[in-house]
C-alpha cells in the first residue's frame, strides 16, 4: 500500500495573500525606462497607447497603407488583435517600430482560449480532468505555439464561475466551484506565463484573465445580461479564481460586460481599483472587452464622452475597439473631467507590460519564422492533446459494462455529429485549421484498425428547425443539412443498426450552440436527434451515447433508457482518436463533472455548494411544507464531482488524526482507496468541509482539496489531506476574512454525493 500525503493550504488561505511584488532592482530599472519614455511622449501618443483596435483585414505588405497602419504611424495604437501569422505581425510591428515617432512596439493579442493550432478540449472539459498539471501543460503548449506565430498576449483564462448552463459561455469557464476553478486558474496562468512572475521568455505569453467580474451569473442565463448579488457572495463564491490569478502573477485582466451593483464593470472603480488593485495588489493592466466602453451608452450611463472618462478613472487602462479614449480623452482633460495623471497611470501600465514582455529589447522576439515552422501542431503537442482529451471525458453511465467495446465488433455509428470535422475542436478555436481534425468515424477506424467493421449513417439533421440550426453557427461552422426527408435518414440508420453488434449514437449540441451569444432556454439534445435516439434504443441493440456538449445538459430520458453514456464535450483537434481510445478501452475514463447536470431547466441555478433553507427536505415533521418541487427532486441528475470508470474504486473508513484543532494546529483526514477491479485507473479523491454553525449561513458542502491518484488493478493507496485553520476561513457579513470556532463536518469521497463523514472542533 502506498501513502499519498497532501499538504494543502486550501482556497481560504490563498485569499489572504497579496500579489508578490517585482524584485526592487528590476522594478526600479523598469520605472526609470518607462519614465524616460513617457517624458518624451505627447499627450496624443500617451492616449494612443490606450487604444486597442482589431486588425481587420491588414495583410502582409499593406500595413503601411491601411487606415490602422496610418494610426500606428501617428502613435495612436497600443496593440492589435485578430491578426494571425508571423509575417503579417512582423510587417505591422515594423511600421510601429520604424515609422512612428518614438518606435514604441505593439502588443499582439488573440483569443487563444484552449490551444492555438493544436487545440485542447474546451475549458469546461479541461476542468473535468481535475488535473492542474495537465491543464498547465495544455496552456504551456498553447503559449509555445501562439508565441511562435507572433502572439504575445492571450485573452485567457476565462474564470467566471457559473451555475446556469443555459448560459453559452459556461463552455469557456472552469465550472461551478471556486476551489477547483482557482486551482486550474493558477495552472493556466503558469502555463501561459511561466512561474518567474517578472520577465517573459520568448515562448511565454501574457495572460488576460476574464471577465472581471460576475459575468457567469447573468440573469436567466442570457448572455451580457444584468447581474446582481451581495458582496459576501462575490468574495466567497465568484471572486476566488480571480484572486488566484493575481497570486499567480497574471499580467492583465479584462473587465466584464455586465453591471456590478448598478455600475457596469468597465467603469466600476470599486471593482477595478478598490478590490483588484488596492485589496489584492494587482499590478498589471485592465483592458475592456470588445466595445465594452461604447456599450455603456446602452446601459444608460452616459454618452461616449462620459463613459470613456468614467472607465479611465475607474481603472480600465485599455479600450478595445470602441475608440472612446482616442476620440474623447483630450476634450475630457480640457474640461477637467479627468486629469493627465489618469492618462499617465494607464499609459504606464501598458508600457510596463511591453517592457516585461521584452518588446523594447527586441520588438520582433515573437516573430521568428523558424519557430513558426518548428513549434506549431507538432506530433508531441498533438499526443499531449489526445491524452488530455481522453482524460476530460466523463463516463456517466455504463450499464452491463457495455464499454469498453471489442475491436472485432460490428459497429454502427449514427448521428449528424459523427462525420463533422469542424465540430470537434469546439467554440473559440479561432486559430485551428479546421481541415485537420478527424471526424469521429475516421478516429474510430484509425484506432480500431481493420479488425472492426464500422459503418455510418447520418440519421437526422441537428434539429428540425433550419433557422435555429443556422443561428447556432456564429462563426460559420455550418453542418450542412441533409436534403433527404427525416424518414429516409432514419430508415438508413435503422438498417445499419439492425446488422450491428453495437450502436454508437454521436449526438448532442454542435459546437456553436455553446459559447458567446449562444444561450439556450432548453438544454437537452435537439429534437430531431432525440427522436433518432429513441428509435435506436427501441431496436433493442446496445446503444452507446457519445454526447457532444458545451454545457451540462438535461438528459433525463437518456439517463433512464440509454445503456451507456460517455460525455465527450468538445475535445479539440485530437478528439476523434481520444474518443476511440476510451471507447475501445485503451484509456480508462477518469473525468469528473466540474458542474452539476440538472434534471430540468426548472431547477436552474443548480449547484452542489448551496445553503440550507429553514425547511430542508427531511425531518422536523414538515413533510408537506418543504423547499422542493412537486414534479422533480431537488437533486441533480449527475452531481458535481461525478464520473465513472471501467474499474471499481473502494474507499476504506475515513479517519481524522484528532477531533479537536487549535488555530495554529492541523488535523489530517485520511482514507485508503483501493482499485478493486481488473483495470488500472485514476480516481479523484475529493475533500469537502462544512462549517456547521456560523455567524452567517454557510454552504452545506465546500470543496477544499482534491487529489487525482493512479491505481493499478488491486492496488491500495492512503490519501491524506492536511486541514489547517486558513482552510476554514470565509468572508463574513463585514467582509472580514475569518474562521470561527466550532464543529466542522469533514467529507471525503469520489463525488460530492458519495462521501464519508467525520467531525472535528476548531477551538
Secondary structure, DSSP 8 states (H G I E B T S, - for coil): -EEEEE---HHHHHTT-------HHHHHHHHHHHHHHHHH--HHHHHHTTEEEE-TT--TTTTTTSHHHHHHHTT--SEEES---HHHHHHHHHHHHHHSSS----EEEE-BSSBSSSB---HHHHHHT--HHHHHHHHHHHHHHHHHTT--EE---B------TTSGGGGGS--S-HHHHHHHHHHHHHHHH-S-SSS--TT--EEEEEEETTGGG-GGG-TT------HHHIIIIISHHHHHHHHTT-SEEEE-SSEETTEEGGG-HIIIIIIIIIIT---SEEE--TTHHHHHHHHTS--HHHHHHHHHHHT--BEES--HHHHHHHHHHHTTSS-HHHHHHHHHHHHHHHHHTTTTT-TTTT--HHHHHHSSS-HHHHHHHHHHHHHH-EEEEEGGG--S--TTSEEEEESTTTT-GGGSS-TTBTT--TTTS--HHHHHHHHHTTSSEEEEE--S-S-S-HHHHHHT-TTS------SS-HHHHHHHHHHHHHT-SEEEEEEE--GGGSSTT---S--SS-HHHHHHHHHHHHTTSEEEEEEE-SS----HHHHHH-SEEEE-----TTHHHHHHHHHTTSS------SS-B-SSGGG-S--SS----SS-SSSTT-SSS-SS-SSS-SS-SB-TT--B-SS-EEE---EES-SEE-TT-EEEEEEEEEE-SSS-EEEEEEEEEEESS-SS---S-EEEEEEEEEE-TT-EEEEEEEEEGGGG-EE-TT--EE--SEEEEEEEEEETTEEEEEEEEE-
